[in-house]
Amino acid sequence: MDERATKIYSYLKEKFPEPMCELNFKDRYQLLVSVILSAQCTDKRVNIVTKDLFKKYPTAETMAKANLEELEQEIKPCGFYHNKAKNILSACQKIVSDFDGEVPEDYDKLLSLPGVGRKTANVITSAGFGGDAIAVDTHVFRVSRRLGLASGNTPEKVEQELMKALDKNVWSESHFLMVLFGRYICKAQRPLCEECGLKEYCKYYKGIKE
Ligand code: SF4
């Protein structure tokens, strides 16, 4: 990693020594459902919703048999509930019919599940299987561009740039570090720049267009 990436990584690691996914999940099925629900929604709200949801649907098999309208009402607080319910139901049906009820580890198979794009597949790869992947969500996208680790205008381009800028063994960890940093310090609106130790690397702070 170059000096900038190393300094940024070390600083974030000092701030958040034990970075991890803030979604509550006990297995890969629960992780998959939680990540689908987390689009445009806070992890806190997802955790509230999934507490009851996973009691009612403890496995992909049980979720695959859910009634769509009922499921929509159960996940409504997470927003975009028509699409999310449809995707969760279809993804679980495919997991049961094609993958013996288990969330697949193979990346292309993960991507073949309804509602699973690169971001979701990368979170499952890293948080679910312990693999190396950088999921680019809204926080990672914003933080990495502000800090000059990436400049691409799409999550896919930013992911490629981050894979080059960061050592493979810190890809997954860096995702969680940037999510936490973006959630609590480098917020979208009114980031806490005065308490941030990365000002010297920050384009946003220097008034350079991201
Ligand atoms: S200086 Fe401000 S905008 Fe830049 S990384 Fe730090 S918190 Fe984010």
Residues whose N, C-alpha, C, O or C-beta is under 5 A from the ligand:
A	BS01	SF4	R146 I185 C186 P191 L192 C193 C196 L198 K199 C202 Y204 Y205
